[in-house]
Amino acid sequence: MAPGPDLDAAFAALGDPVRRALVARLAHGDATVGQLAAPFELTPQAISHHVGVLRRCGLVEQRREGTRRPCRLRTDQLSLLGTWIDEQRRTWNDRLDALEHHLTDDGAAR
């Protein structure tokens, strides 16, 4: 199994709206850099740079198919980010529930 994504690098990469749009596009299927560049007013080289950032943080992979180099979203790695977010959400929900319970008990004791 490949190592998980670097959370800092992955979240930094997803902080860019172009890269979020590329991830959203790749969620629908593989695409070449040229196909990814089509809806943007950016050069294929600029899109290639964004793909490189997503590759380096582990969210996208590219493979060779003759002269084509299609990109694929690594959904397994993306789901690791979702797992981390879910854990944080659970932790904070538990803390807020405990605070609410404390405040409710404190108010009833007065």
N, CA, C and O atoms as a DFTB+ gen file, in Angstrom:
440 C
 N C O
     1  1       0.840      -1.182       0.000
     2  2       0.000       0.000       0.000
     3  2       0.885       1.246       0.000
     4  3       1.885       1.299       0.716
     5  1       0.524       2.228      -0.788
     6  2       1.292       3.466      -0.867
     7  2       1.076       4.279       0.401
     8  3       0.016       4.197       1.022
     9  1       2.088       5.070       0.790
    10  2       1.903       5.901       1.980
    11  2       0.814       6.934       1.744
    12  3       0.527       7.318       0.610
    13  1       0.220       7.369       2.834
    14  2      -0.856       8.351       2.748
    15  2      -0.331       9.705       2.309
    16  3       0.877       9.942       2.280
    17  1      -1.247      10.579       1.973
    18  2      -0.823      11.902       1.529
    19  2      -0.260      12.703       2.700
    20  3      -0.638      12.486       3.851
    21  1       0.630      13.614       2.400
    22  2       1.116      14.574       3.378
    23  2      -0.042      15.549       3.587
    24  3      -0.397      16.302       2.681
    25  1      -0.629      15.530       4.789
    26  2      -1.822      16.344       5.030
    27  2      -1.575      17.819       4.761
    28  3      -2.406      18.478       4.137
    29  1      -0.439      18.351       5.223
    30  2      -0.158      19.764       4.996
    31  2      -0.090      20.075       3.508
    32  3      -0.685      21.047       3.042
    33  1       0.636      19.247       2.766
    34  2       0.775      19.476       1.326
    35  2      -0.556      19.300       0.608
    36  3      -0.878      20.065      -0.302
    37  1      -1.335      18.292       1.014
    38  2      -2.615      18.039       0.359
    39  2      -3.596      19.187       0.611
    40  3      -4.250      19.659      -0.319
    41  1      -3.698      19.633       1.856
    42  2      -4.614      20.731       2.133
    43  2      -4.134      22.030       1.494
    44  3      -4.949      22.834       1.043
    45  1      -2.826      22.243       1.450
    46  2      -2.295      23.428       0.763
    47  2      -2.626      23.365      -0.723
    48  3      -3.023      24.363      -1.323
    49  1      -2.460      22.183      -1.308
    50  2      -2.774      22.017      -2.735
    51  2      -4.249      22.293      -2.992
    52  3      -4.602      22.937      -3.980
    53  1      -5.105      21.807      -2.106
    54  2      -6.542      21.990      -2.292
    55  2      -7.003      23.403      -1.930
    56  3      -8.166      23.748      -2.137
    57  1      -6.101      24.213      -1.393
    58  2      -6.428      25.605      -1.112
    59  2      -6.528      26.444      -2.380
    60  3      -7.045      27.561      -2.345
    61  1      -6.046      25.923      -3.481
    62  2      -6.090      26.647      -4.756
    63  2      -7.354      26.255      -5.519
    64  3      -7.617      25.067      -5.703
    65  1      -8.141      27.237      -5.965
    66  2      -9.399      26.912      -6.648
    67  2      -9.216      26.140      -7.956
    68  3     -10.071      25.329      -8.311
    69  1      -8.126      26.374      -8.673
    70  2      -7.888      25.624      -9.917
    71  2      -7.655      24.156      -9.582
    72  3      -8.198      23.270     -10.242
    73  1      -6.854      23.902      -8.565
    74  2      -6.577      22.504      -8.207
    75  2      -7.827      21.810      -7.675
    76  3      -8.037      20.627      -7.942
    77  1      -8.662      22.535      -6.922
    78  2      -9.936      21.933      -6.484
    79  2     -10.798      21.598      -7.693
    80  3     -11.450      20.554      -7.714
    81  1     -10.811      22.458      -8.688
    82  2     -11.589      22.192      -9.905
    83  2     -11.013      20.986     -10.659
    84  3     -11.766      20.192     -11.222
    85  1      -9.696      20.850     -10.672
    86  2      -9.081      19.687     -11.334
    87  2      -9.457      18.405     -10.600
    88  3      -9.763      17.398     -11.238
    89  1      -9.437      18.427      -9.268
    90  2      -9.839      17.253      -8.488
    91  2     -11.298      16.928      -8.771
    92  3     -11.649      15.762      -8.948
    93  1     -12.151      17.947      -8.815
    94  2     -13.576      17.720      -9.111
    95  2     -13.743      17.112     -10.496
    96  3     -14.561      16.210     -10.675
    97  1     -12.989      17.588     -11.474
    98  2     -13.074      17.040     -12.832
    99  2     -12.596      15.594     -12.861
   100  3     -13.228      14.737     -13.479
   101  1     -11.477      15.325     -12.190
   102  2     -10.928      13.968     -12.187
   103  2     -11.805      12.995     -11.408
   104  3     -11.692      11.783     -11.593
   105  1     -12.666      13.499     -10.551
   106  2     -13.613      12.621      -9.843
   107  2     -14.579      11.968     -10.835
   108  3     -15.177      10.936     -10.531
   109  1     -14.732      12.568     -12.021
   110  2     -15.618      12.021     -13.051
   111  2     -14.901      11.067     -13.999
   112  3     -15.541      10.407     -14.818
   113  1     -13.580      10.990     -13.893
   114  2     -12.826      10.082     -14.754
   115  2     -11.479      10.648     -15.135
   116  3     -11.205      11.833     -14.944
   117  1     -10.649       9.786     -15.674
   118  2      -9.296      10.164     -16.085
   119  2      -9.349      11.217     -17.188
   120  3     -10.307      11.290     -17.958
   121  1      -8.293      12.030     -17.243
   122  2      -8.210      13.068     -18.275
   123  2      -6.746      13.435     -18.502
   124  3      -5.917      13.334     -17.597
   125  1      -6.450      13.855     -19.709
   126  2      -5.106      14.346     -20.018
   127  2      -5.023      15.807     -19.589
   128  3      -6.038      16.441     -19.298
   129  1      -3.804      16.328     -19.556
   130  2      -3.612      17.733     -19.200
   131  2      -4.364      18.629     -20.176
   132  3      -4.963      19.625     -19.770
   133  1      -4.335      18.278     -21.465
   134  2      -5.068      19.056     -22.460
   135  2      -6.560      19.085     -22.179
   136  3      -7.198      20.131     -22.299
   137  1      -7.119      17.939     -21.805
   138  2      -8.542      17.887     -21.465
   139  2      -8.837      18.682     -20.196
   140  3      -9.865      19.350     -20.094
   141  1      -7.917      18.599     -19.228
   142  2      -8.101      19.356     -17.986
   143  2      -8.003      20.859     -18.230
   144  3      -8.671      21.642     -17.554
   145  1      -7.183      21.261     -19.184
   146  2      -6.974      22.682     -19.462
   147  2      -8.150      23.316     -20.203
   148  3      -8.335      24.531     -20.139
   149  1      -8.945      22.511     -20.901
   150  2      -9.996      23.041     -21.783
   151  2     -10.912      24.079     -21.137
   152  3     -11.136      25.121     -21.751
   153  1     -11.456      23.861     -19.934
   154  2     -12.394      24.853     -19.400
   155  2     -11.723      26.092     -18.799
   156  3     -12.418      27.023     -18.393
   157  1     -10.413      26.123     -18.737
   158  2      -9.701      27.231     -18.103
   159  2      -9.053      28.139     -19.135
   160  3      -8.752      27.721     -20.254
   161  1      -8.847      29.364     -18.745
   162  2      -8.076      30.285     -19.578
   163  2      -6.623      30.235     -19.120
   164  3      -5.995      31.262     -18.862
   165  1      -6.110      29.014     -19.026
   166  2      -4.730      28.778     -18.622
   167  2      -4.065      27.912     -19.679
   168  3      -4.728      27.158     -20.391
   169  1      -2.764      28.029     -19.770
   170  2      -2.034      27.202     -20.732
   171  2      -1.955      25.760     -20.221
   172  3      -2.065      25.513     -19.020
   173  1      -1.765      24.824     -21.132
   174  2      -1.537      23.446     -20.683
   175  2      -0.342      23.346     -19.729
   176  3      -0.333      22.502     -18.832
   177  1       0.668      24.207     -19.921
   178  2       1.829      24.197     -19.029
   179  2       1.425      24.592     -17.608
   180  3       1.905      24.003     -16.640
   181  1       0.545      25.585     -17.482
   182  2       0.075      26.004     -16.152
   183  2      -0.731      24.885     -15.502
   184  3      -0.588      24.622     -14.308
   185  1      -1.576      24.229     -16.289
   186  2      -2.360      23.108     -15.755
   187  2      -1.422      21.974     -15.369
   188  3      -1.625      21.317     -14.349
   189  1      -0.405      21.745     -16.176
   190  2       0.574      20.710     -15.875
   191  2       1.269      20.991     -14.541
   192  3       1.542      20.070     -13.770
   193  1       1.550      22.252     -14.279
   194  2       2.141      22.634     -12.989
   195  2       1.184      22.277     -11.843
   196  3       1.604      21.702     -10.840
   197  1      -0.093      22.617     -11.995
   198  2      -1.095      22.307     -10.962
   199  2      -1.205      20.792     -10.762
   200  3      -1.308      20.316      -9.631
   201  1      -1.183      20.047     -11.855
   202  2      -1.225      18.581     -11.762
   203  2       0.004      18.080     -11.006
   204  3      -0.094      17.154     -10.200
   205  1       1.149      18.684     -11.263
   206  2       2.373      18.299     -10.566
   207  2       2.259      18.492      -9.061
   208  3       2.714      17.651      -8.286
   209  1       1.658      19.592      -8.653
   210  2       1.444      19.838      -7.221
   211  2       0.544      18.743      -6.643
   212  3       0.821      18.207      -5.570
   213  1      -0.524      18.418      -7.353
   214  2      -1.443      17.366      -6.887
   215  2      -0.765      15.996      -6.879
   216  3      -1.052      15.162      -6.020
   217  1       0.126      15.769      -7.828
   218  2       0.878      14.508      -7.858
   219  2       1.833      14.410      -6.668
   220  3       1.899      13.382      -5.994
   221  1       2.560      15.479      -6.423
   222  2       3.552      15.456      -5.341
   223  2       2.916      15.260      -3.969
   224  3       3.550      14.699      -3.076
   225  1       1.690      15.704      -3.787
   226  2       1.054      15.506      -2.474
   227  2       0.265      14.195      -2.431
   228  3      -0.341      13.876      -1.408
   229  1       0.265      13.435      -3.525
   230  2      -0.311      12.096      -3.512
   231  2      -1.772      11.991      -3.917
   232  3      -2.366      10.919      -3.797
   233  1      -2.366      13.084      -4.395
   234  2      -3.794      13.043      -4.740
   235  2      -4.066      12.662      -6.188
   236  3      -5.182      12.268      -6.528
   237  1      -3.054      12.777      -7.043
   238  2      -3.217      12.470      -8.468
   239  2      -2.031      11.628      -8.921
   240  3      -0.911      11.791      -8.438
   241  1      -2.298      10.734      -9.849
   242  2      -1.211       9.983     -10.479
   243  2      -1.348      10.134     -11.984
   244  3      -2.443      10.333     -12.510
   245  1      -0.215      10.034     -12.662
   246  2      -0.193      10.067     -14.124
   247  2       0.483       8.801     -14.611
   248  3       1.417       8.297     -13.988
   249  1       0.000       8.299     -15.727
   250  2       0.621       7.116     -16.317
   251  2       0.832       7.370     -17.812
   252  3       0.222       8.266     -18.396
   253  1       1.682       6.589     -18.398
   254  2       1.946       6.715     -19.840
   255  2       1.095       5.706     -20.601
   256  3       1.020       4.530     -20.245
   257  1       0.466       6.192     -21.643
   258  2      -0.260       5.343     -22.601
   259  2       0.174       5.804     -23.981
   260  3      -0.494       6.623     -24.613
   261  1       1.280       5.279     -24.436
   262  2       1.842       5.750     -25.709
   263  2       2.326       7.173     -25.530
   264  3       3.190       7.442     -24.695
   265  1       1.770       8.085     -26.312
   266  2       2.154       9.490     -26.197
   267  2       1.256      10.250     -25.213
   268  3       1.531      11.403     -24.881
   269  1       0.219       9.621     -24.766
   270  2      -0.705      10.257     -23.817
   271  2      -0.245      10.023     -22.380
   272  3       0.388       9.010     -22.080
   273  1      -0.567      10.965     -21.497
   274  2      -0.261      10.808     -20.080
   275  2      -1.502      11.163     -19.272
   276  3      -1.568      12.239     -18.677
   277  1      -2.487      10.267     -19.246
   278  2      -3.713      10.578     -18.509
   279  2      -3.468      10.683     -17.004
   280  3      -2.613      10.001     -16.440
   281  1      -4.242      11.554     -16.384
   282  2      -4.195      11.770     -14.939
   283  2      -5.367      11.032     -14.311
   284  3      -6.445      10.926     -14.897
   285  1      -5.135      10.531     -13.117
   286  2      -6.182       9.811     -12.379
   287  2      -6.180      10.304     -10.942
   288  3      -5.127      10.470     -10.327
   289  1      -7.360      10.533     -10.427
   290  2      -7.517      10.920      -9.032
   291  2      -7.284       9.704      -8.151
   292  3      -7.825       8.632      -8.422
   293  1      -6.506       9.850      -7.125
   294  2      -6.269       8.763      -6.173
   295  2      -7.312       8.893      -5.069
   296  3      -7.065       9.495      -4.024
   297  1      -8.467       8.324      -5.322
   298  2      -9.575       8.465      -4.386
   299  2      -9.263       7.857      -3.026
   300  3      -9.793       8.302      -2.008
   301  1      -8.401       6.837      -3.008
   302  2      -8.015       6.261      -1.719
   303  2      -7.294       7.299      -0.869
   304  3      -7.510       7.375       0.340
   305  1      -6.444       8.092      -1.497
   306  2      -5.722       9.135      -0.767
   307  2      -6.652      10.285      -0.383
   308  3      -6.532      10.852       0.703
   309  1      -7.567      10.619      -1.271
   310  2      -8.533      11.670      -0.975
   311  2      -9.421      11.259       0.197
   312  3      -9.782      12.095       1.025
   313  1      -9.770       9.988       0.268
   314  2     -10.619       9.536       1.366
   315  2      -9.880       9.594       2.701
   316  3     -10.513       9.727       3.748
   317  1      -8.536       9.495       2.677
   318  2      -7.772       9.662       3.915
   319  2      -7.922      11.082       4.461
   320  3      -7.965      11.283       5.674
   321  1      -8.001      12.061       3.566
   322  2      -8.250      13.438       4.001
   323  2      -9.638      13.543       4.628
   324  3      -9.822      14.203       5.651
   325  1     -10.604      12.889       4.004
   326  2     -11.967      12.879       4.542
   327  2     -12.030      12.226       5.912
   328  3     -12.765      12.679       6.789
   329  1     -11.262      11.165       6.095
   330  2     -11.204      10.487       7.391
   331  2     -10.642      11.421       8.453
   332  3     -11.159      11.480       9.569
   333  1      -9.585      12.150       8.112
   334  2      -8.993      13.089       9.054
   335  2     -10.012      14.172       9.427
   336  3     -10.156      14.520      10.599
   337  1     -10.710      14.693       8.430
   338  2     -11.722      15.724       8.687
   339  2     -12.835      15.161       9.569
   340  3     -13.283      15.832      10.499
   341  1     -13.282      13.947       9.291
   342  2     -14.327      13.316      10.109
   343  2     -13.879      13.143      11.551
   344  3     -14.664      13.362      12.473
   345  1     -12.620      12.752      11.757
   346  2     -12.104      12.604      13.124
   347  2     -12.112      13.941      13.851
   348  3     -12.472      14.013      15.026
   349  1     -11.717      14.998      13.152
   350  2     -11.727      16.333      13.771
   351  2     -13.154      16.759      14.104
   352  3     -13.408      17.326      15.166
   353  1     -14.077      16.484      13.192
   354  2     -15.483      16.837      13.423
   355  2     -16.022      16.107      14.658
   356  3     -16.691      16.711      15.496
   357  1     -15.727      14.805      14.768
   358  2     -16.185      14.027      15.933
   359  2     -15.601      14.582      17.229
   360  3     -16.308      14.729      18.226
   361  1     -14.316      14.886      17.204
   362  2     -13.664      15.435      18.395
   363  2     -14.330      16.726      18.831
   364  3     -14.641      16.906      20.008
   365  1     -14.548      17.624      17.881
   366  2     -15.150      18.906      18.239
   367  2     -16.616      18.766      18.619
   368  3     -17.086      19.487      19.499
   369  1     -17.341      17.873      17.992
   370  2     -18.729      17.640      18.408
   371  2     -18.777      17.114      19.836
   372  3     -19.622      17.537      20.625
   373  1     -17.867      16.184      20.179
   374  2     -17.804      15.662      21.546
   375  2     -17.473      16.768      22.538
   376  3     -18.063      16.836      23.616
   377  1     -16.539      17.625      22.179
   378  2     -16.158      18.727      23.080
   379  2     -17.306      19.714      23.248
   380  3     -17.552      20.195      24.354
   381  1     -18.000      20.014      22.177
   382  2     -19.131      20.945      22.272
   383  2     -20.282      20.329      23.067
   384  3     -20.957      21.021      23.829
   385  1     -20.503      19.017      22.884
   386  2     -21.529      18.340      23.682
   387  2     -21.177      18.390      25.167
   388  3     -22.047      18.632      26.004
   389  1     -19.906      18.161      25.497
   390  2     -19.468      18.217      26.896
   391  2     -19.636      19.623      27.450
   392  3     -20.059      19.790      28.594
   393  1     -19.308      20.640      26.652
   394  2     -19.492      22.020      27.091
   395  2     -20.970      22.320      27.326
   396  3     -21.336      22.926      28.334
   397  1     -21.812      21.894      26.393
   398  2     -23.248      22.111      26.555
   399  2     -23.763      21.421      27.819
   400  3     -24.553      21.997      28.566
   401  1     -23.319      20.199      28.054
   402  2     -23.720      19.455      29.252
   403  2     -23.242      20.188      30.508
   404  3     -23.991      20.306      31.477
   405  1     -22.019      20.673      30.496
   406  2     -21.467      21.406      31.630
   407  2     -22.276      22.675      31.895
   408  3     -22.618      22.975      33.039
   409  1     -22.577      23.414      30.832
   410  2     -23.322      24.659      30.988
   411  2     -24.754      24.409      31.451
   412  3     -25.300      25.173      32.247
   413  1     -25.350      23.346      30.953
   414  2     -26.723      22.989      31.343
   415  2     -26.761      22.560      32.806
   416  3     -27.644      22.987      33.550
   417  1     -25.824      21.730      33.223
   418  2     -25.747      21.287      34.615
   419  2     -25.427      22.459      35.539
   420  3     -25.967      22.545      36.642
   421  1     -24.560      23.354      35.098
   422  2     -24.184      24.521      35.888
   423  2     -25.387      25.444      36.099
   424  3     -25.594      25.978      37.188
   425  1     -26.172      25.617      35.039
   426  2     -27.353      26.475      35.137
   427  2     -28.431      25.851      36.026
   428  3     -29.135      26.577      36.727
   429  1     -28.571      24.549      36.012
   430  2     -29.575      23.863      36.818
   431  2     -29.192      23.869      38.288
   432  3     -30.070      23.824      39.150
   433  1     -27.896      23.925      38.595
   434  2     -27.436      23.903      39.993
   435  2     -27.653      25.229      40.692
   436  3     -27.643      25.284      41.922
   437  1     -27.846      26.282      39.951
   438  2     -28.004      27.624      40.555
   439  2     -29.374      27.839      41.044
   440  3     -29.680      28.906      41.576
